[in-house]
């Protein structure tokens, strides 16, 4: 994927305005839609527990799930994102794909990640101890990663937060540092990310053939792996929001979570129309 060219986010066409072109690409194909959660389905907020899915957004996802496969891929723990979305008949990939669940109790974990739990436990203790003196710093433990949020930290202390995170990381050779919107994340140092999770999910669900058009919506650096995974086989849609990267390999863009909701509604209407035409 090294030869993939990134584009300026500001140069991307609106996915809302290009629903017709997306419909053409989906002609005679099965659509599968994959959604990030924070910053895509819900706006970025100061504290992660406040990122609640609106009734309108949930309804849009629910309606779309009636006409195609839908999955939510998130850095959150699997149970956390399932409880936030509260739709039983879609798929979820939590912890950037380390923990995947679906309808009727379907569940699988990346077993490789389990071996990193002791290192994450130790790093969590150190981070809480070191960051206790930084006002506004928040350490959020997930099963397969640790997020250090600094959105509420005074700007003059933001560099110190990263220094303290790096100090802990220096003693943990099995972990790596990931980046997000006002967050650093300590993750297992293995070749696994949202892109790998997306491809694995497509294969597991029998959706990796030529007759399927996967679509992925995301807003952050971690979503670029998913966009790259679909570069030659699907459609990537970047949700601008704020604090995101200035370049992306996505094909289209949406301004914010409200446009995401409207896009999902438009996609549902196109699929419903296509189904009616096919049945007539």
VOGU-3710 file (C-alpha; in Angstrom, 3 decimals, decimal comma):
1> xxxxxxxxxx> 0,000/0,000/0,000  3,078/2,249/-0,035  2,236/3,562/-3,513  -1,165/4,936/-2,461  -1,344/8,697/-2,967  -2,914/10,807/-0,260  -5,142/13,729/-1,170  -5,872/16,964/0,639  -9,068/16,594/2,628  -10,167/20,011/1,358
11> xxxxxxxxxx> -10,007/18,735/-2,237  -12,356/15,786/-1,728  -15,848/15,835/-3,216  -18,821/15,563/-0,886  -20,140/12,024/-0,508  -23,621/13,515/-0,168  -23,340/15,194/-3,545  -21,881/12,055/-5,105  -24,529/9,549/-4,042  -25,336/9,039/-7,723
21> xxxxxxxxxx> -21,730/8,062/-8,510  -21,664/5,729/-5,500  -24,914/4,174/-6,721  -23,296/3,514/-10,105  -20,322/1,781/-8,453  -22,738/-0,321/-6,390  -24,682/-1,446/-9,470  -25,203/-5,233/-9,356  -23,172/-5,448/-6,154  -23,911/-6,097/-2,504
31> xxxxxxxxxx> -23,106/-3,127/-0,258  -21,387/-3,518/3,131  -21,023/-0,375/5,267  -18,417/-0,010/8,017  -18,584/2,891/10,455  -16,202/4,394/12,976  -17,950/5,589/16,161  -16,319/8,622/17,834  -16,159/11,558/15,433  -18,188/9,703/12,805
41> xxxxxxxxxx> -21,478/8,585/14,328  -21,098/10,939/17,305  -19,200/14,221/17,727  -15,896/14,227/19,614  -16,560/15,231/23,238  -14,401/16,137/26,236  -14,923/12,815/28,011  -15,442/9,490/26,158  -18,403/8,394/28,292  -20,353/11,441/27,058
51> xxxxxxxxxx> -20,210/10,391/23,391  -23,806/9,227/23,213  -25,450/8,202/19,958  -28,459/10,353/19,147  -31,833/8,742/18,516  -31,779/10,127/14,956  -28,338/8,663/14,198  -29,300/5,301/15,699  -32,430/5,241/13,546  -30,345/5,954/10,424
61> xxxxxxxxxx> -27,987/3,051/11,214  -30,906/0,783/12,072  -32,672/1,514/8,782  -29,485/0,949/6,782  -28,917/-2,389/8,542  -32,279/-3,557/7,196  -30,995/-3,394/3,620  -27,270/-4,230/3,859  -24,545/-5,496/6,176  -23,434/-2,852/8,702
71> xxxxxxxxxx> -20,512/-2,972/11,136  -19,059/-0,459/13,606  -15,247/-0,438/14,020  -13,991/1,433/17,079  -11,027/1,897/19,366  -13,456/1,444/22,252  -13,901/-1,874/24,011  -16,351/-4,176/22,267  -18,911/-4,176/25,080  -18,641/-0,387/25,418
81> xxxxxxxxxx> -19,411/0,368/21,761  -22,157/-2,286/21,670  -23,841/-0,651/24,678  -23,581/2,797/23,089  -25,029/1,795/19,709  -27,621/-0,695/21,016  -28,449/-2,396/17,722  -28,387/-6,178/17,991  -28,270/-7,258/14,352  -25,085/-5,495/13,220
91> xxxxxxxxxx> -21,409/-6,364/13,703  -18,903/-4,619/15,976  -15,098/-4,573/16,007  -13,854/-3,151/19,304  -10,296/-2,311/20,389  -9,317/-1,491/16,772  -10,419/-4,954/15,732  -8,850/-7,092/18,489  -12,320/-8,031/19,756  -15,158/-8,666/17,277
101> xxxxxxxxxx> -18,793/-9,482/17,948  -22,043/-9,787/16,045  -25,661/-10,949/16,077  -26,831/-13,891/18,205  -23,796/-13,753/20,483  -21,253/-14,270/17,660  -17,843/-13,348/19,116  -14,142/-13,783/18,375  -10,969/-12,262/19,844  -7,548/-11,855/18,274
111> xxxxxxxxxx> -5,783/-14,377/20,523  -2,414/-12,720/19,917  -3,631/-9,667/21,819  -4,255/-11,661/25,008  -0,516/-12,102/25,561  -0,086/-8,339/25,873  -2,487/-7,907/28,801  0,227/-8,049/31,538  2,241/-5,319/29,770  -0,887/-3,186/29,435
121> xxxxxxxxxx> -1,722/-3,708/33,121  1,750/-2,539/34,152  1,688/0,437/31,772  -1,728/1,474/33,066  -0,458/1,579/36,671  2,549/3,665/35,642  0,492/6,067/33,534  -2,027/6,693/36,313  0,814/7,351/38,754  2,766/9,707/36,469
131> xxxxxxxxxx> -0,213/11,602/35,037  -1,911/12,099/38,382  -0,133/15,461/38,670  -1,364/16,761/35,273  -4,727/18,469/35,626  -7,231/17,312/33,011  -5,292/14,237/31,878  -7,503/11,163/31,626  -6,268/7,566/31,475  -8,869/5,264/29,922
141> xxxxxxxxxx> -8,106/1,556/30,135  -9,547/-0,659/27,441  -8,969/-4,386/27,301  -6,382/-4,286/24,530  -5,109/-0,699/24,784  -4,783/2,357/27,027  -5,957/5,786/25,873  -4,466/8,929/27,394  -6,826/11,836/26,694  -5,475/15,383/26,973
151> xxxxxxxxxx> -8,363/17,419/25,532  -8,970/18,942/28,992  -5,268/19,561/29,686  -3,961/23,135/29,627  -2,155/23,748/26,332  1,117/24,447/28,116  1,021/20,968/29,681  0,191/18,989/26,509  3,867/18,405/25,660  4,468/17,147/29,189
161> xxxxxxxxxx> 1,695/14,591/28,775  3,435/13,122/25,728  6,783/13,118/27,559  5,277/11,134/30,433  3,599/8,714/28,019  6,952/8,229/26,245  8,682/7,554/29,571  6,248/4,751/30,315  6,514/3,433/26,763  10,313/3,326/27,036
171> xxxxxxxxxx> 9,969/0,583/29,641  7,428/-1,394/27,613  9,103/-2,877/24,543  5,951/-4,851/23,648  3,770/-1,744/23,290  3,603/1,066/20,748  2,139/4,559/20,730  -0,815/5,436/18,524  -2,224/8,882/17,831  -5,733/10,298/17,661
181> xxxxxxxxxx> -7,643/13,513/18,254  -6,173/14,846/21,526  -5,312/11,308/22,586  -2,295/9,018/22,729  -2,925/5,290/22,782  -0,659/2,483/23,951  -1,340/-0,638/21,906  0,220/-4,087/21,419  3,183/-3,888/19,074  1,896/-6,232/16,399
191> xxxxxxxxxx> 0,762/-5,793/12,808  -2,935/-5,341/13,562  -5,123/-2,295/13,008  -8,515/-1,230/11,662  -7,534/-2,079/8,113  -6,557/-5,644/9,074  -9,761/-5,956/11,113  -11,844/-4,722/8,185  -10,305/-7,199/5,732  -10,648/-10,035/8,244
201> xxxxxxxxxx> -14,288/-9,145/8,841  -15,005/-9,056/5,106  -13,472/-12,510/4,704  -15,182/-13,967/7,788  -18,593/-12,715/6,679  -18,108/-13,943/3,133  -18,012/-10,380/1,807  -14,552/-10,372/0,213  -15,656/-11,281/-3,315  -15,970/-9,136/-6,428
211> xxxxxxxxxx> -19,728/-8,928/-5,932  -19,394/-6,831/-2,775  -18,686/-3,092/-2,512  -17,413/-2,204/0,976  -17,779/1,392/2,188  -15,899/2,738/5,216  -16,560/6,018/7,072  -14,032/7,414/9,556  -12,536/10,653/10,824  -9,107/10,047/12,325
221> xxxxxxxxxx> -5,544/8,845/11,728  -6,445/5,300/12,820  -9,085/5,165/10,065  -6,465/5,670/7,361  -5,524/1,982/7,692  -9,104/1,074/6,776  -9,163/3,535/3,866  -5,929/2,010/2,551  -7,306/-1,507/2,895  -10,194/-0,525/0,586
231> xxxxxxxxxx> -8,151/1,560/-1,836  -8,514/-0,879/-4,733  -11,780/-2,578/-3,794  -14,182/-0,179/-2,047  -15,006/3,391/-1,061  -13,481/5,430/1,764  -15,315/8,452/3,168  -13,491/10,880/5,456  -15,510/12,762/8,101  -13,832/16,137/8,596
241> xxxxxxxxxx> -14,939/17,301/12,039  -11,956/18,957/13,757  -8,356/18,072/14,701  -8,180/15,428/11,985  -5,395/14,816/9,446  -5,091/17,230/6,534  -4,500/14,447/4,011  -6,231/11,137/3,443  -6,500/8,230/1,017  -10,308/8,342/1,244
251> xxxxxxxxxx> -12,359/8,932/-1,912  -14,977/11,354/-0,589  -15,618/13,539/2,461  -18,447/14,567/4,766  -18,366/17,664/6,958  -19,579/16,248/10,273  -21,732/13,653/12,042  -24,945/15,280/10,842  -23,841/14,831/7,231  -22,965/11,219/8,074
261> xxxxxxxxxx> -26,550/10,694/9,258  -27,929/12,265/6,087  -25,580/10,180/3,945  -26,718/6,955/5,624  -30,338/7,924/5,010  -29,568/8,653/1,349  -27,739/5,347/0,987  -30,679/3,493/2,536  -33,118/5,132/0,137  -30,945/4,173/-2,849
271> xxxxxxxxxx> -30,790/0,547/-1,708  -34,508/0,408/-1,003  -35,217/1,822/-4,458  -32,864/-0,700/-6,071  -34,562/-3,564/-4,216  -37,996/-2,428/-5,353  -36,795/-2,177/-8,945  -35,314/-5,658/-8,722  -38,550/-7,083/-7,393  -40,811/-5,399/-9,929
//
